[in-house]
Amino acid sequence: MLKAQFGEVAPYFIAPSNNRQDYHFSSVAGRHVLLWFASSASLPHSQALLAHLMAQRTCFDDQQLSLFIVSADPRDKALERFKDHIPGIRVLWDFEWKLARLYGLEAESVADDSPQALKPNLLLLDPNLRGLHWFDASVPPERQWQEIQGILNALGPIQGGTAHFQAPVLMIPRIFEPAFCRKLIEYYKARGGGDSGYMRTRLDGTIEGVIDYSFKRRRDCLIEDESLAREIRQRIERRLIPEVRKVFRFRVTRMERYLIACYDSAEGGYFRPHRDNDGNGHRQFAVTLNLNAEDYEGGDLKFPEYGQQTYRAPTGGACVFSCFLLHEATPVRSGVRYAFVPFLYDEESAKLRERNSARYVDPKHHYKAFKEDRPTDLPPREDD
């Protein structure tokens, strides 16, 4: 299977370069990366693409964009058909096709007379080394470069400057594609949403579900279509969970609720400051994945413990934060905001959730971590 597709983390590797035997690809994060599995410089397409890329030499500056050429042909090294041009352009050697296989490309040893072309062979990565787009070798180099420039221009330049004090929040773009966001919004519109309550702990320690418009005004729609839930789960597994593991060193094994939330300006659309976990609950991380970030005013996240600035992930992007943080959804002043809002946790937390079932007043909130030796939640999978 092709790796590093849209929103997915590119596999890290160590490979020989012209200057060292152990070039660590994970160290190149921080700029956009064009990774070219060239196979061999003797191929006509490789020659054409190399000429076109070298004509754009000034674009590869190691600040905004870098090019890595991966060759599997020993003759390329012996004859210096691919060369480093520092800054910006480096050659990596893959004579045993290990990198090609790592990225899911079909490859065979280069024969003396007929080196094999790889399709696709050109991968654009974001500064977090997550996939933006694969380009097919059959596309003319001029059009490939136009598409690359179009993507980079849409994303804008990588910003520098001094970081300011902020909440410990992880913002991740490109978890859902724009078309998939629209699909989820249409699902909500076709079914409508019901009043969204919240769980409140009583003085005696029991927990009850309440609806209080002075505290929360939102409508929710549970996703009951298993096919659609599977599509969501696949994207969360491949694009979100690896980032949570990398940043928070937390292994997610369960995801609670497949729910589309709607904050409508006609109703105010807000959720006052609250914590999703008061210290005794099972929820570990909250996810707010915006489905239409450009279509409303207000409706942002705020973390009062860390200042009054607001947070908004782009459409298809997620904001991930600890459930212990005090946070609020500010009122939507105009338009309608849609978001996918699950919680993430692990196996120990699932056991805690089961133990806490007795505290819930309403039996519908009672929970079994396992039924018939199977997890009750369909857990995201994570490769170690």
ABEGO torsion letter per residue (X at the ends): XBBGBBGBBBBBBBBBBAABABBBAAAABGBBBBBBBAGBAABAAAAAAAAAAAAAAAABAGAABBBBBBBABAAAAAAGABBBBOBGBBBBBBAAGAAAAAAGBBBBBBBAABBBBBOBABBBBBAAGBBABBBBAABBAAAAAAAAAAAAAAAEBBBBEBBBBBBBBBBBBGABBAAAAAAAAAAAAAAEBBBBBBBBBBAAGBBBBBBBAAABBBBBBBBABAAAAAAAAAAAAAAAAAAAAAAAGBBBABBBEBBBBBBBAAAGGBBBBBBABAGABABABBBBBBABAAABBEGBBBBAAAEABBBBBBBGBBBBBBAABBBBBBBBABEBBBBBBBBBBBAAAAAAAAAAAAABABAAABBBABBGGBBABBBBBBBX
